[in-house]
Amino acid sequence: MFVMMKKAILFLLVLAGLVLPGRAASILIPMDASQQNHLKAYGIAYWILTQDVELYWLLNYRGGSFMSKQFSQIEEECKIRGVSYQVISDGQSASILEELSVPEVNMDHVKLEKAPKVAVYSPKDKQPWDDAVTLVLTYAEIPYDVVYDEEIMTDKLLTYDWLHLHHEDFTGQYGRFWAAYRNAKWYMDQQKNSEDMARRLGFNKVSELKLAVAKKIRDFTLGGGFLFAMCSATDSYDIALAADGVDICEPMFDGDPADPGMQQKIDFSHGFAFTDYMLSRNPAEYEFSSIDATQSRRIPEKEDYFALFEFSAKWDPVPTMLCQNHEKIIKGFMGQTTAFMRKHIKTDVLIMGENKAAGEARYIHGVAGKGTWTFYGGHDPEDYEHKVGDPPTDLSLHPNSPGYRLILNNILFPAAKKKKQKT
């Protein structure tokens, strides 16, 4: 009897300890310079959402930190993945949320509700380059599916929340690699596979298929989808939409000449981001139009940086989420499409990162119907001039990459609970 009473008393003491004020009850995942692995921290945030645990994104607080209720499984997952975290009391977590709510402070919090279903647009055959988004998704341990033309044309895109486009050419000109690589096996295989795919899906030309795919992606975005694009998928996508019904491909790409009046016939209003640009008429030029700054820029690598804008966390939560970082000056990196000339960006587009002196925007965002799109210039944030055939970047060497963080902000953005617009 005495032993049973001791056990009962012990149980009551433990129970009392669980409810005492100040008991550690929340997990804070800092995203400032103290975080030892920023990229995997996003994977932890995504994993928490899959466990149906309430998660807050603390905008402009210690680099855009995350906070959730304390569970031993979350702690264990952080330890396994090498992510820094702190266990704090209920009182401390309440104090943080109170601090963020002060009107004069440019901070806020958003509740993340549901892990978005992620798709990456990429051909099934091996490409001679790597995709920064698939690299960082894999490293951060965030699941994704690969989709391509066949899936897009059969409306499987509608089952996803977020879509990424990378080193892709939606104009049907095979990335403008013809001059340098037309005799390379990978280029010839890519052309053959693309032509076979077009015929199989009922199109006479690859450019016609790519336009149809671009329109499906546009409809996905207008219907509420989240579109993210990098490198050549940004301007080539916008050009494809603007050139609807106009042949802009020379014979080596589609078998017949381009329309000599193509420049006058394109309709800039059909694109998301760009206007008043000049198409490149030289098929041997590694460029689509005057949108991209790659060929004209004269910025040494050591001086190549762009600055992130600071937005109001309380009034402009969307761009604030997309710009969360522990650095505000981001080192530049090249790509087929490196940066967007400001003079060709539509007036309703939000510029989030720029090199003002060079007249370049690197990171832009806009609303389309019920959805949003974000374009990010460059190919690989940790490989300044990633060339065809170069090995993939080892992200274990760059766990705190500010440039890669911008990609992962876009992954979590769809999970945020929508706030009512302030008036």
FENJOLIN-V731314 format. One line per field, one symbol per residue. ss: DSSP state (A for helix, B for strand, O for the rest). phi: phi as a letter, one per 30 degrees, with the letter a starting at -180 (. if undefined). psi: psi as a letter, one per 30 degrees, with the letter a starting at -180 (. if undefined). A space follows every 50 residues. Layout:
ss = ???
phi = ???
psi = ???
//
This chain:
ss = OAAAAAAAAAAAAAAAAAAOOOOBBBBBBOOOOOOOOAAAAAAAAAAAAA OOOOBBBBBOOOOOBBBBBOOAAAAAAAAAAOOOOBBBBAAAAAAAAAAA AOOOOOOBBBBBOOOOOBBBBOOOOOOOOOOAAAAAAAAAOOOOBBBOAA AAAOOAAAAOOBBBBOOOOOOOOAAAOAAAAOOOAAAAAAAAAAAAAAAA OOOOOAAAAAAAAAAAAAAAAAOOOBBBBBOAAAAAAAAAAAOOOOOOOO AAAAOOOOOOOAAAAOOAAAOOOBOOOOBOOOOOOOOOBOOBOOOOOOOO AAAOBBBBOOOOOOOOAAAAAAOOOOOOBBBOOOOOOOOBBAAABOOOOB BBBBBAAAOBBBBBBBBBOOBBBBBBOOOOOOOOOOOOOOOOOOAAAOOO OAAAAAAAAAAAAOOBOOOOOOO
phi = .dddddddddddddddddcdeidebbcccdbcddddbdddddddeddedd chcdbcccdichiidcbbddbdddedddddcicdabcbdedddddddddd ddedcdbabbdccbdddcbcdaddddcdacceddddddddicdaccbbed dddciddddccbbccbdbcdcichihdedcbdcdeddddddddddddddd cjcdbddddddddedddedededkdccbbbhddddddddeddceicdccd edcbjbddddcdedcdcdddddccahccddccddddacadddcedcdbcd edcdbbcddccdddcbddddddcdacbcccddadaeccacdedccddcdc ccaacddcicccbbbacbiccbbbcbdjcbdcbebdcejddddcdddbdc ddddddddedddedddddcdddb
psi = eeeeeeeeeeeeeeeeefgkkfkkglkkjkgaffkfieefeeeeeeeeef ghkkkkjjkgjhghlkkllkkeeeeeeeeefhkklkklleeeeeeeeeef fkefkillkkkkekjkkkkkjklflklglljeeeeeeeefhkklkklaee eefggfffglekkkkciljgfgghghgeefgfgkeeeeeeeeeeeeeeee ggkfleeeeeeeeeeeeeeeeefgljkkklbffdeeeeeeefgkgkjgkl efegflllkfgeeffkjfffleellhlkkkfjffkikeagekgeffkhjk efgjllkklkljeefieefeefgklfkfjkklkllejelkkefgklfgkk kfkljeefgkkfjlklkjbfallkkjklejfgjeijlkfkllkjfffhfg jeefeeefefefeffkkkkkkk.
//
